[in-house]
């Protein structure tokens, strides 16, 4: 086949993590593919920092983020920037991942230019357009125009089939986030160990990792989550609670004002990927509203409480590796205390990770080969 120009578009740290294995795999075939790596910089510092960890860098940086911009403003900015990308380059296919504003814009810009869209992590659904907001609508819209939908699980494939997506356009490949975990070298993890030593954070079998950033958890919900953390930090004073704090002021200001007084609560700036993985690997318990962590934590056998009312990652709930607790104060305490009152060894999960086995990027590349040939 003639060499194809593949545009890979992302803008946030989770997208980088999940697309890096695909970019690396495609780059193994320079005779077939010219990979154009495009960062909208929706999360400028986080995305570029994470790219560097994978020894990758963007060919195109679009610099689309501005402080406190609305969803309409960021969409307009990304679409305008992508319009120039398509004008200046001959693109044979666009790869997007997940459900961010960058995904929607990448899919739309490709569609308007009649360029096929390949959607990595397709078919996740909560069926509530405001949970998660605005991601649920964005991923549904991307599915309408995608030529190839790479579904992580059979459940995701079934969701797409129910929406009348052609079965020939759906391929179950697992989740590339598991591939990314296997990219971590022992040397990198050793550097992460040193990072926590330098920050005077003890990593032992009494570590709790907490992340909270989702838009739908702002307002009263974050207040209830913080109240639950206050109770747990006070009762389990021998445990260390590590919180990488999202820079959004709706989250950051409240967390710092209420939790910085606790000596066993460690408030950090957002972590680079290896340092976050090191915490997941060593955590006794994780409380999170993150999608990626729901997928990664089972690989380390760590019990996970999902602080959302709906999850598009139902496989983890069904497999018993995570529990949906929302921003419900009582539920967070009930399930947290079950874990924290027991030992690390007793609370390890034995279930296999339902989201993948680390071969997703290879499967995706093989399917793209077949598509073009």
N, C-alpha and C positions, 0 to 999 in steps of 0.2 A: 504494500500500500504506500501511497505518497505520504511523506512526513506531515504530521498534523500539528497545528498550533493549538495547544490546550491552555485556555485561560483558567487559572485557579484563583477564585476570588474569596477573600475572607476579611474580617475586620476586628475580631475579638480573640481573646486568648483561647477559649474553648475550641473555636474554629481552627486555630493554628494547630492545637494539640491533635485534633482529629483528622486534619488534612495533611499534616506533616508526613505520616507514613505513606499516604497516597502519592504525594509529591516525590518523596524519596524513591518509591517503587517505579513511578513513571519515568523518572530521570535515569533509571537503569537501562532505558531503551532509547538512547539519543538518535538512533537510526529511524525510529518510528515517531517520536514525539518531541516537539519543542515546547517545554513547559514554561508558561509566562505566569509568574507568581505576582499577584496583585493584592495589595493590602489597602483597604479603604481607610484603615486606621481609626475605625469606630472606637476601639480602645487602643490609643496610639502607643503608649509606653508598654502596656502589658503584652500586646500582640508582637511588637518588635523584640522585646526581651525573650519571649518564648520561641520565636523563630530562631534566634541566635543559639538557644539551647540545642536545637536540632541541626545546627550548622547550616541553616538556610537563611537567605535574605530575600526580600522582595525585589522584583524587577521594577515594579511600579508602586509608588506610595502616593495615595490620593489625598491624604491630610484633610479628611472630611469632618473631624470632630471639632465642635465648639462648645464652650461652657454653657450648661443649662439650656441647650437647644431643645425644641419640641420634636416630637416624632415626625411631624410634617416637614420640619426644617432639615432634619438629618436625611430623610428620604429624598428630598429635593436635591440636597447637596451630593449625595452618593450617586443618584441617577445622572445628574449633570456631569459628574466626573467620569462615570462609566461610559457616557456617550462619547467622550473624547477618546477613551480607550478603544472602543469599537471603530471609531472613525480612523484612528491611526494604525490599527493592526488588523490583519486578516485572521479572524478567529474561526476555528473549525468546531470547537465545543467549549462549553463553560462548565466548570465544576464548582458547585456550592455545597455547603455543609450545614445542616441543622435548621435553625428557625429565627435567625437574627434579621435585623433590618438590611444588613448586607446581603443575606440570602435572597430576600424578596427583591431587592434592587438588581442583584446579579441575574436572577431568573427573568425579571421583566425586561431588562436591557437586552439580554440574549434573545428573548422572544421577539422583541421589536425589530431585532436585526436578523431574525430567522436563523439563529444559531442554536443547535441542540443543547439542552441543559441536562447535566448529569447531577442528580441530587443525592449526596451522601447523607445517611441517617434520615431516610424518608419513611413516612408512615406513622410517626409518633402522633398520637391523638389523645386529647382529654375530652373533646367534644363540648367544651365550654369556652366560648370565644374570649372570655375575660379571665381564664385561669389556664395557663399563664397568659398574661397580657403584655405585649401584643403578639407573642410568639405563636399562639395557636392558629391565628388567622394567617400569619406569614408562611408557616409550613404548609398549610392547606393550599394556599395560592401557588406556592412553588410546585406542588405536586401536579397541578393542572397543566403546567407547561413542560414538565420534565420528560425527556425522552428516555432516560434511564433512571429508575428509582432504586437506590441501593438501601434496602430495608435491613435493619439490624436483626430483626427476629421474625418468626412466622406470624406473630400477633400483628406486627407492623404491616406485613404483606396482606393479611386479611383485611386490615383497615383500609388499605388502598383499593383492594378488590371491591369492597363495599361502596367505594366512591366511583366505581366504574372505570378505574384506571386499567388499561389493557394489561393482561397478565404477562405478556411478552416484554413489557417495560419495567417489570418488578423482579428484583433479584435479592434473595436473602443472603447476606454476606457476613453477618455479625457486625459488631461496632468497632470502628478503627481506634477508639480510645484505648482498647485493650492492647492493640499493636503498639501504641505509643508507650504504654507502661513497660513493655519488654525492650524498649530502646534504651532504658536507663542502665548505665554501667555502674559497677560497684564503686568505681572512682568518684562518679557523680554523687552517689548516695553518701560516700564518705565525706565529701565536701559539704553536703547538707547537714551531716552530723556536727561538723565543725561550726556551721552557721548557728546552730542552736546553742552550742557551748558558748560562743562569743556573745550571744544575746542572753546568757544566764537563764536559759530555759531547760529544765531537766526533762529529758525524754525517757520515761520509764513505762511501767505497766499501769500507770494511773493518769493517762493522758486523755483529755477530751478535746476533740476538734470541733469547732463551731463556725459555720459560715452562713451569713444571712444578707441577701442583697436584692432579692427580686422585687420588682416594682409593686406587685400586689401585696407585699408584706410591709410596705411603708405605712405610716400612720399608726392607728391603734394596734395593729398586729405586731409591729416591731416592739411596741411597749410591753405587750404580753410576753413576747419571746424573751425580752431582757429581764422581766420580772422572774420568769422561770430560771434563767441563768443565775440571777442573784440568789435565789433560794438554793440552787444546787451548789454554787460556789461556797456559800456559807455552810451548808450541811456537810459537804464533802471537801473539807478544807485541806485534806491530804492529797487531793487530786489537782492536777494542773489543767486549766481551761485555756486553750489557745484559740484566739479569734483573729484571723486575718481580716481587717476591717475594710469594707468596700469604701472607696472615696466619695460616693454619693453623700452629700450632706444630710439628706433625710435619714440615712442610716448612721453615718460616722459620728455626727454630733451627739445623738442620743446614746450610742454605745459608750462613747468616751465619757460623757457626763455622768453616767450611772455606774459604769463598771470599772473605771480606772482605780477606784479606791480599794479594790480587792487584790491582795498580794498574790493570790493564786490564779488570777485572771491575767493573761498576757495578751495585750492588744498590739497587733503587728500591722504594718502596712501590707498591701496585697503581696502575696508570695510568688516567687517564680515557680515554674512547674516542678522541678525536682524537689524543692523544699516542701511543697504541698504534698507531693507523693510520699515523701519521707514521713510526714505527719500521719497520713492515711495508713501507711504500713505499720506504724507503731501505736495508733490510737486504740484505746479501749472502747470508746464510743464516739460516734460522729452524729452531730445534729446539723442538718443542712437544708437549704432550699435550692441547692444547685442540682442541675440535671446531670452534669458530668460526674460528680462525686457519687451519685446514686449508682452509676455504672461501674466506677472504678473500685469502690470500697469492697465489693464482694470478692475481688481478686485477693484481698488481704484478710478475708474472714472477719471483717469488722462490722459489728451491728450498727445500723444506720437508721436514725429517725428523720423522716422527711417532713420538713416544716412547710407543707403545702396541703391544700384541701383536695386538689386533684393532681394526679401525676400521669404523664404520658408514658411512664416507664413502669407499667403495671407488672411486668415480668418479675421484678425484684420483690414486689409485695407478694405475688403469688408463690415465689420460691422461698419466702420467709427470710430473705436477707435484709429487708428493710420494712419499716412500719410507717404508715401515713399518720402524722399527728397534727398537721396543720399548725396554726398559731394558738392552739388550745393549751392554756396554762396547765390544766389538770392532766391532760394526756402526756404532755412533755415530761412532767414530773413522774407520772406513773411508770412510763417505760424507761426513763433515764435511771430511776432508782433501782429498777430490776437489775440493770447492768452494773451500776456503780456500787451497789451493795454486795456484789459477787466478785469473784476474782477474774483477772484477765483470761486465764486459761479456760475457766468454766464457760465463759461467754463467747468464745471464738465460734464462728459459724463454719459448719462443715460442707455447706452446699456449694455446688459448682457455680461459677459466675454464669448467669443466664444470658449475658450480653455479648459473649464472644470468646474466641480462643487464640487471638493474636495473628490470624492469617487473613484478615479482612482486606488489607490493601492489595495483597497478591490476587485475591479473588476479583476485586474491583478492576484491576489492571487487565486481567484475563478477559473479563466481560467487555471492557472498552476495546480490546484487540478484536474481539469477535464482531463488535458493532461496526468498526471501521472496515473490517475485511469482508 
